[in-house]
Amino acid sequence: MQAKSDDIITVNTVGEYADLFGCPQARHPLFCTCRLSDVRDYVPVGKPVRLNLYSVAIKDGTTCNARYGWRSYDFSSGAINFFAPGQMHCWDEHTANSGRWGWLLAFHPDFVRKYPLGEKILRLRYFSYEVDEALHISDSERKTVEGIMDGIEGEYLQGVDRHTQDIIVAQLDVLFCYAERFYDRQFRMRSNAEPDILVRVQRMFRQHLDERRGEFLSVSAVASELNMSPHYLSDLLRSQTGMNTKQHIHAYLVDCAKVLLANTQLSVSEVAYRLGFEYPQHFNRLFKRKTGITPSEYRKLT
């Protein structure tokens, strides 16, 4: 069944996925889905699991008190998590699924590879969000998800024929399109609830340059400091400001460089190193791309 290496359980097929999660036997070699109420909780508590599949967990709101950065929000309608192949999972305790609303869904990358969705899914950033950055759905969104999942489940249960894969892939595409729409709504709501997110990001920029002079300010470092995944933070900032984290970092570094060039005798190379650039030429290219002139030319103008 599952291959084990260094106590990591690796799941490569939907059959292994169904066994691990206690789902009914998979009806398709590359795809499976089941309702949470049918899951028998066979997941090994405390054991790390690597799923080499795409998977989606759609759950009711009974355990959806999620922590977002430094604040908590309670959503009672439900939550959806999306996982890409290769991600690691671990469960600290079993959850009783009897009577619960929701579905588990998993499919092998080969299930969508020949379709446009096979390329599109590689660009869906929410497949790399952290578990506590789940999509939290409203009552109306829950009804939309129910309709799509009823269609997927009905097609899955009626038996495999030459149309099954085409129909399920089409419905998965619809589910993922709605997920993008719902995440946009979630980002807008979070921006309203957290209008100071940009202030906090810029404060972190200043602290980094003050305390870690010479160390480059990376997207992953900023996201880690704010307790978010890099993609989630970038998407949140883009929804509020039109710029992602990397663009904000570049803009901030260029502003800092202007101050140093205008007010100190540091050479251009010294400015670059102070701002964390390993190679001055990388700093020069960024500065010119953002300002239209080189650092040396800027200094002459000040």
N, C-alpha and C positions, 0 to 999 in steps of 0.2 A: 504494500500500500504506500504510505508516505515514506520517503527516504529520510533517514536521520543522520545528521552529521554534527558532532559537537553539541548534542542536545538540542539542535535546531530541527524542527519538523518542517520539511519542505513539501509543499503540495503542488503537483504539476498538472493534475487532471481534474476535471469537474467531478469525476467519480470519487477521487480522494477527498475533494472539498465536501461533497455530500456526506461521506463517511465521517469526516472530522467534525462537522457541525451537526451531525445527527439529522440530516435532511432525508427525505425519502430518496430511494435509488434514482440516480440521474437517468432521464429518458432520452437524452441526446449526448453524443460523445464529446461535444464541445461547449455545451450550454446547459445550465440547470437553474431552476428557481423554485423556491418553496415559501410558504407563509411561515411567519415566526411561530405561529401557534402549533405548527407541525414539527418544529425543531426540538430534538430530544436532548440538547445540551451535552454533546460528547466532547466539546472542546477541552483539551487538557489545560487545567488551571496552572498558571505559572510557567508554562512551556512556551518558548519563543517559536513562532510559526512564520515561515516565509511562503506567501502565496504567489506563485508564478502565473497568476490569472488576473484578469480584471474582475473586481467584485464591487457590489453595491449593497449596503445595508440600509433598509428603510424601516424606521422604528417609530412607535408611538411616543407620546410625550411624557410617559410615566417616569422616565429616567433621563430627561433632557435638560437638566439644570447644568448648562455648560458654562465654563469659564472662558471669557474672552479677554486675553491679556490680563489686566488687573481688575476687571469688573465681571460680575456674574449676571446672566440674563436667564429668565425662565421662559421656556417655550412649551406650551402644553399640547400643540397639535401634532408635532412629530419632527423628526430629524432624519437627514440622509447623509451617509458617508460614502465617499467614492475612493476606491483604492486601485492603484496601478500595479502591474506585475512587479515582483521583486521586493515589495514593501514588507517590513517585519511587523508582526502583531503579537500581542501578549495579553492574556486575560487574567485578572487577579481573583475573580470569583465568578461562579455561574450565575446567570440571570434566569429567573423563572419565566418561561415563554408561554405557558398555558393561558390561552385567552387573549394574548397580545395581538395588536394590530401591527402589520408590517410584513416585509418580505426580505429574504436573502436572495441574491442573484449573483451568478458567477459565469464567466465565459472565458475560454481560451483565446489568446490573440488571433489564432487562425480562424476563429469564428467570424471575425469582421475584416480580416486582412484583404480580401479581394473586393471589398466594397469601399466607397468613398469614406465611410465611417472609420475604416481602418487607418487612414491617414489623419482624418479629423481628430480622432480620439487622442492622438499624440500631442495635440495642441490644447486640449482641455485642461487648464491649469488646476482646476479643483481636484483632479485625481492625485495631486501632490500636496494637498492641504493636510494639516494635522487633524487628528481625530476630534480635538476640541474646537475645530473650525468647521464643524458640520454645517450643512445647509438646514436651517430651521424653517419649517413651512407653516404657513397660515392655514386656516380652515378651508379657504377656497383653493389654495394650492394643494392641500391634502386631497381634495376631491379630484383635482386634475391628475395627481399621481395615482390615485386609486383607479381611475379610468384607464390609464396607460398600463398599469400593472395587471389589471383584470384582462386586458387584451393580450398581453404577453403570456400570462398564465394560461388563458384559454387556448392559445395557439400551441403552447408547450405541452399541455395535457392531452390534446386531441390526437397526438401521434405524429410521427415524423414522416413527411413526404417531400417531394422536390421543391415545394413552396415554403416549407417551414422556416428555413434559415432566412430567406429573403424577407418574410413577413416580420419575424422577430427582430432582425437587424433594423428594419425600417422603424419599428416601434421603439427600439433602443435609441435610435437617432432622435426621435421625438422627445423621449424622456430626457436626454442630455441637452437638447435645445431648451426645454423648459427649465432645467436645472440652471443653465446660464442666466435665463431671465430671472429666476427666483434669487440667485446669488446677487444679481445687480440690485434687486430690491433690498436684499439684506445689507449690502454695502451702503446703500443710501440711508437705511434706517440706522446703521451703526455710525455713519458720519454725523447724523443728527444727534445721536446719543453721546458721541465722543468728538465734539467739535475741536478739541484740543489735540487731536492725534498728530497734526503737522507740527504743533508747538513742541510736543514731546519728542518727535523725531529730530527736530532741529536742536533741541536741548541735548539730545544724545550725541548728535554730531559734535557739538562744542565740547562736551565732556570727553569724548574720544580723542579729539585733537589736543586737549589740555593734558589728559592723563596718559595717553599712549602716543606721544609725539613720534613720528617716523613710522608708525604702523598704519598701513592702508585701511581706509574706512570701507568695508565690504558690505554688500547687501545682507549676507548671511549673519554678520556680526550685529548689524542693526536689528534685524528680525529677531535674533536670539535674545537681545537685550529687552525687546518689547514682548517677548513670549509669544511670538507668532511665527508661522512658517514664512520663508522668503516670498513665495508666490502670493500668499494671502495678504501680506503687508503691501506688496506692490499693487495688487488689485484694489485694495482698500484706498491707498493713496491716489491711485489713478481715478477712482470713482469720485473722490473729493476734490482733487486738484488738477486732474488731467495729466499728471506726471507720475511715473512709477518711482520706486525707491532709487534705482540706479540714476535716473535723471535728476532726482533731488540731491543725491550725493555729488554728482558732477557739478551741478549749479552751486552747491555750497563750497566745494573745493575751489572753484574758479573765483568766487567772491572772496574767499580767504586769501587766495593767491594775489588778487588785486590789492588787498590791504598790505600784504607783505612787500609786494613790488613797489608800492607807492610810499611806504613808510619805513622801510629798513634798507640796509646796505647789503643784504643777503644776495648772493648771486642767483641766477635763475635755477641752477642746479641745486643750490642749497634750499631754495624755496620748494622745489620738487621733492627733495628728500624729507623736509620737515612735514610736508603734507602726506607722506607715506608712499610716494611713487618710487618704485625700485629703479626705474630708468627715466632720466630727465626728458628723453625724447617722447615718452608716452605723455608726460605732463604737457610738453610743448604742443603736441597734436591735439590734446583735449582743449587746451586754452584757445588755440587758434580756431578750432571747430566751433567753440561756444562764442567767441568774441570777434572772429574775423581777422585778428592780428596776433602776432607772436607775443610772448611775455616781454621780450626785449623791446619790441615796438610799443607795447603798452607803457612800459616804464618811461620811455622817452616822452610820452604824451602827458605824464603826470608831473 
